[in-house]
Amino acid sequence: MNDLPEKMSLATRLRNNFLAGLIICAPVAITIWLTWSFIRWADSWVKPYIPSRIDPESYLKFAIPGFGLLIAVVSITLIGFLGKNLIGRSVVDFSERVLHRMPLVRTLYKSLKQIFESVLKDQSSSFKRVGLVEFPSPGMWAVVFIATDVRGEIAARLNEDGREMVAVFLPPTPVPTAGFLMFVPRDHIKLLDMTPEEAAKLLISGGLVMPDYKPRSVETVFPVWKP
């Protein structure tokens, strides 16, 4: 019996080379395209409000991609700096009082402000851990991102039996930006060592990209649920 592998045909070699090139080129091309699309989107929103006297495109014969994005980043940073001092804080407080007098605008503004404050000011804990919960039925497990401990009325309603509840975000595959917000008992969550970035890759790839795993002796924060 001949143990040597059969010689690949020319078509097979060409196909393998094409797939290898696709694996190399596709991520690079998609990354460049997404970055370029984001820059163009930011420029399309910001450039119309840039005075012509400070817009270099008014003096040059060609466009400068990313100039609008740069102006947006600098402006937001400057607003944040001014908002921390006394005068800037007074302007912000006055603007908030005006918005709070508008019924529909008030509700929208307060909701958006609370979301941004929760996400940006509590970066040390929100969505920094990944776990597993049984979903949609017992014996089936889904990847979730740990948001925060449940507070307020929801905590009061759900903690009547003494179990602490945790807010988790259940993203779908392959687009993890949408999903479900669920309130799960703390002891029903199996914490994972993988990072949120690794979990996102797992979801986007549909399970094809599995992160490496090295068991650690450190106990997880949440107790492991044993049915």
N, C-alpha and C positions, 0 to 999 in steps of 0.2 A: 504494500500500500504506500502510495506517495504522500508523505506528510508535509511536503512543501505547499504553501498556499498557491492556488491557481493565479496565474498572471492576470492582472486586471486589464480589461479592455480599454481602448482609448477613450470611449465614451464615459466609462466609469471614472477614469482619472480626471477627465475634464470636469465631470460633475463634482467630484470631491474638491478639486481646486477652486471651482466656482463657489461652492458652499463655504470653503475656508476663507475666500476673499470676501464673501458676503458677511460672515461673522466679524471680520475685521472692519469692513467699511460701513456697514449699516449703523452700528452704534455711534460712530463718529459723525456720519452724515446726519442722522436724526438729531444728535446733540447740537450740531451747528445750525440746523434748520430751526429747532426750537429756540435757541438763543437769538438767532437773527429775527425770528418772528416776534419774540418778546421785545427786542429793541425797537423794531418798527412799530409795534403796538404802543409802546411808551412814547415814542417820538410823535406818533399821530395824535396823542392826547395832549402833550405838553407844548409842542412847537407852535401851535396857533396862538398861544398866550405869551410867547417870548417876544419882547419888543425888538423891532428890526435893528435898532442901534446896537444891541448886544448880541444879535444873531449873526454868527460868522457867515452863514449862507447868504446874507444880504450883500456881502463884499466878495465872496468867492463864487466861482462858476460851477461848483459841484456841492453836493450834499455831504454832510458830516453825520454818518450814522452814530447814534448813541448820544448826541448832544442833548436832546430832549430828556433822555433818561438821566444824564449827568445833572442837568438843571433840577430835575425832580428830586434826586437824592440830596443835593446840596440844599434845596429849599426845605425839604422835610427835616433835615438835620438842623438847619437854622431855626425853624419854627420850634423844634424840640428844645433847643438851647434857650430861646427867648421865653418859652412857656414855663421855664423853671425859675425865672427871676420875678420880682415883685410886679413890675409893669406888665410883663407878658402874662402872668397869672391873672392880673386884673382884667386884661382884655379877654382872656379865655373864660373867666367867670361871667363877664358881661355877655359874651356870645352865648354861653350856656343858658343864662337867664332868659335871653330872647327866644332861644329854641324851645325852652320849657313852656313858653306861653302858647306855642302852636300845638294843638292836640295831636294830630297825626305825626307831625315831624318830631314832637317830643318823644313819642313812643319808639319811633324808629331810631332816633339818636341815642336814647338810653340803652336800647338793646344792642346796637352796634358798639357803643362805648364799653359796655360790660363784656362783650365777647372779646374785643381787642385787649382790654385790660387783663382778662383771665388768661388769654393765650400768651401775650407778650410779657406780662409782668410776673407770671408764674411759670417761667420756662424751666425751673429747676425740677418740677414734678410732673406737669401735664404732658401726656403723650410721650414720656420718656421711657416707659416700660411697655413690654409686649406680653400678652398672655393668651391662654386658650380657655374657651368656655364651650360647654356642650350646646350645640346649635346646629340644625333646627330641631333635633330630637336626641334622646339619650343614646350615647355611643358614637355620636358624630360630633367632631370638634371643629371650631372655627377660630381663626386668629383675630385677636382684638387688640386695640391700643388702649392702655389704661389712661383715663382722663384725670379724674380726681375723686375724692370722697364726696358722697352725696350730702348736701346740706339743705337747710330750709324746710319747706313743707313736704317735699318728697321724702327727705330723711325721716321726718316725723311720722309720715304715713306708713313708710315701709319698714321702719325700725321698731315697730310695736312688739315684735317677738324677740327683740334683743340682738338681732343679727345686723352687722354693719353692712351697708350697701356701698358699692363703688360704681361710678359712671364709666362705661367703656364705649368705645367707638368700634363698630363692626363694619369694615369696608368690604366692598365686593371685588371681584376679579373680572377684568384686568385693570379697572379704573378705580383706585382706592380713594379718590377724592370725595365720592359720595358714599352713603351708607346709612347705618342705623345707630341711634343712640340708645343704649340699653343700661338698665340699672340692675346689677348682678350682686348677689351676696358675696362678700369678700372671700369666704372659704369655698366658693364655687369656681375660683379662678386659679388656673395653673400658670404661674409666672414662667416666662422663658428668658434665657440668657441673651438671645439675639437682640440686636439693636433695632430701633424703628426703621432705619435705612435698610437693614437686611430683611425685615418683615415686608417692607414695601416692594423690594425686589422679588421676594417670594410670591407676593400677590400679583404683581404686574406680569410675571412670567407664567402665571397659572400653575405654580408648583414645580416648574422646571429648574429654577435656580434655588437650590437649597444651601443655606449657609453652613459652614463648617461648625462642628460642635465639639467642645472640649469640656467634659463634666467638671464642675467646680464643687468644692466642699462647702462653700458658703450657702447658708440656708436662704431660701427666698423670703421676701418680705411677707407675702401672703401665705397662709397655711394652705397646703395642698389638699384639695378636696378628694376624699375617698368615698365613693358611693357605697 
